[in-house]
Amino acid sequence: MSKVYLISGLGADSRLFKNVVLPAGYEVVLVDWLIPNYTDTLTIYSQKIINQYDINENSIVIGVSLGGMISVEIAKQVKLDKVILISSIKTDKEAPWYFRFFRSIPVYKVIPGKLMPHTGFLIKPLFGNMSPDDLRLFKNMLSNSSPVFLKWAMQAALYWKNNVEFLNLYHVIGDNDLVFPCKNIKDPTAIIKDGTHIMVFNKANEINKLLADIL
């Protein structure tokens, strides 16, 4: 039975995938975040994920947002069967303009780490329309995130560099993603109409059909 590893995005946890249903015949492994060392790059952190979860050749990795970037780094170290990115980027050339801005003016560095899990007010404008129950869930995921991880992940993502592309990589993006705009994505596998940054959660039926076709 093939293993499929699911890696969530920054400020989220495995509950992000609660509406995802994969076809029969796959063993799903939900990846939880590890506490990084401050000097870890995404490459180093991905190696820790590989070791912690024993990700072997011919596995499948599905990553959302930051999890997609980490999935790419895993694919550079392990010969995966498939790499599936959702609401993410596969190279630093696809990064949005604000990455350059925050590298030049790193205001995130002056935000106390303990305040980062309490920035839930940013979720609604970035993630689009959400039901009250969904909004509460996402705020809860963020509030339960490690401040150490959040602060490290922001810097690691901003300074991520990758120009390696994979033939077995599948890239799904929403046309209304405000975090990673669709216009920046080169040759996406599929574009979800009205898909926002959390479409893996609130457009799960469409995502599930796509994943079934890809798998």
MIKE-569587 format. One record per residue (C-alpha): x, y, z. Coordinates in pm, whole numbers, plus 32768, in hexadecimal, padded with zeros to 4 digits. Last residue first. Layout:
<pts>
east|north|up
X|Y|Z
...
</pts>
This chain:
<pts>
east|north|up
7EBB|83A5|7CE0
7E8E|84D1|7BFC
7D22|8485|7BAA
7CC8|843F|7D16
7D7E|857B|7D80
7CB4|8648|7C89
7B6C|85B4|7D02
7BCF|85F2|7E6E
7C2B|875D|7E20
7AD7|879C|7D85
7A23|8706|7EB0
7B12|87B2|7FA1
7AB6|8910|7F39
7AAD|899A|809E
7BDC|88E9|812D
7CCB|88B1|800D
7C44|8A02|7F95
7CF2|8AB2|80B4
7DBC|8BA9|7FE4
7C89|8BFE|7F17
7BEC|8B43|7DF4
7AE5|8C09|7D38
7B25|8B28|7C0A
7C2D|8A22|7C59
7D57|8A2E|7B6F
7DF1|88DF|7B12
7F46|8855|7AB7
7FE0|89AF|7AD3
80CF|8A16|79BA
818D|8B2E|7A6B
80E2|8BC4|7B9A
8102|8D3C|7BC9
7FAA|8D8C|7B38
7F09|8C9E|7C34
7F63|8D7E|7D57
800D|8CD7|7E81
7F78|8D7A|7FB8
7E48|8E19|7F12
7DCF|8CD6|7E6E
7CA1|8D30|7D9A
7CF6|8C64|7C63
7D45|8B39|7D40
7E7D|8A68|7D0A
7EC8|88F8|7CCD
802B|888F|7C71
8089|872B|7C19
81F6|86C3|7C2A
8267|8580|7B80
8333|8638|7A77
83EF|86F3|7B86
8477|8857|7B85
85B2|88CF|7C35
85D3|8A4A|7C4F
85BA|8A66|7DC8
860F|8B76|7EC0
855B|8BAA|800A
85B0|8CF3|80B7
8449|8D5D|80FD
83E4|8BFC|815A
84F9|8BD2|825C
84B0|8D28|82F3
833D|8CEB|8320
8379|8B86|8391
8462|8BEE|84AD
8365|8CE1|853E
8248|8BE9|8526
8314|8AC6|85B1
8386|8B83|86E6
8225|8C08|8721
81A9|8A9D|871B
8050|8A83|8682
7F21|8A57|8764
7EA0|8BB7|8723
7EC1|8B7C|85AD
7DF9|8A3A|85B3
7CF1|8ADE|868E
7CD3|8C06|85A1
7CA5|8B11|8483
7B97|8A53|853D
7ADE|8B8F|85A7
7ADF|8C08|843E
7A55|8ABA|83CA
7938|8ACA|84C6
78E5|8C35|846A
78DA|8BD7|82F8
79FA|8C56|8228
7A16|8D57|8113
7B7C|8D99|80A7
7CC3|8D10|8131
7D8B|8E51|8140
7C7A|8F3E|81BC
7BF0|8E38|82B0
7D39|8DBB|833D
7DDC|8F02|83A4
7D04|8F27|84DD
7D9C|8DDD|8550
7EDC|8E8D|85B1
7EE3|8DF2|870D
7FD6|8CD6|86C2
80D8|8DE1|8665
80C6|8EA1|87AD
81AB|8DB5|886F
82B5|8DDA|8764
82D5|8F4F|87A3
82B4|900A|8658
8400|90B5|8611
8477|8FAB|851D
8333|8FB6|8455
838E|9119|83EB
8499|908E|8305
84B2|91B9|8217
857E|9144|80EC
8529|8FD3|8116
83C6|903A|816D
83A2|90FD|8027
843D|8FEE|7F50
8346|8EEE|7FDA
8232|8FF1|7FAD
8252|8FD9|7E34
81D3|8E73|7E23
82B3|8D3D|7E03
829B|8C86|7CB5
840B|8CC0|7C68
8458|8C19|7DB8
83F4|8ACE|7D1D
82D5|89D8|7D5E
81D8|8AC7|7DFA
80A8|8A78|7ED1
7F2F|8A67|7ED6
7F3D|88ED|7EA0
807C|8838|7E42
8084|86C7|7DE7
81CC|8609|7DD4
81B8|84AC|7D41
827E|8368|7D4D
838C|8403|7E23
8503|83DF|7DF5
8576|846F|7F42
8658|859F|7F78
85DF|8697|7E72
847C|8613|7E9F
848D|866E|8012
84E7|87D3|7FB1
83BC|87E3|7EC7
82DC|875F|7FDC
8362|886F|80C3
82F2|8976|7FCB
819F|88CC|7FB8
8181|88C0|8132
81B6|8A38|8136
8075|8A51|8066
7FD7|88F5|8064
80AB|87BE|8033
8057|8665|7FAD
8171|8567|7FB6
8169|8413|7F0F
825D|82FE|7F68
8326|8252|7E57
846B|8272|7F1A
844C|8289|8092
83C3|8381|818D
8420|82FD|82E6
833F|83F3|839D
8446|848C|8483
8564|845D|838B
84B0|84F9|8263
8429|8612|8340
858A|8657|83BE
8607|8660|8257
84F5|875A|8209
8575|883B|8320
86D1|883A|828A
8650|8898|8131
855C|8998|81BF
8688|8A3B|8262
86CF|89FE|83D1
8789|8B12|848B
8678|8B46|8592
866E|89D4|85E0
851E|8946|8588
83FC|88C7|8660
8358|87B3|8596
820D|87E7|84E6
8118|86C8|84CC
8104|85F1|8393
7FC2|8531|835B
800C|83DC|82BF
7F04|834A|81D8
7F29|81E1|8165
7EA5|81C2|8004
7DDA|80A7|7F69
7C87|814E|7F63
7C72|82A5|7EC4
7CC5|83D7|7F99
7BCE|84A1|8066
7C26|8604|80CD
7B27|86B2|81AC
7BF9|869F|82EB
7D33|870B|8232
7D61|885A|82E3
7D35|879B|8428
7E9E|872B|83F2
7F1E|8878|8472
7F14|89E1|8402
7FDE|8B1B|844D
80C0|8AE3|8320
8036|89DA|8239
7FE5|8868|8254
80AF|8735|81F0
7FF7|85F8|8188
80CD|84C1|8150
803F|83B6|806B
80BF|8256|80A3
8091|8150|7F96
8000|8000|8000
</pts>
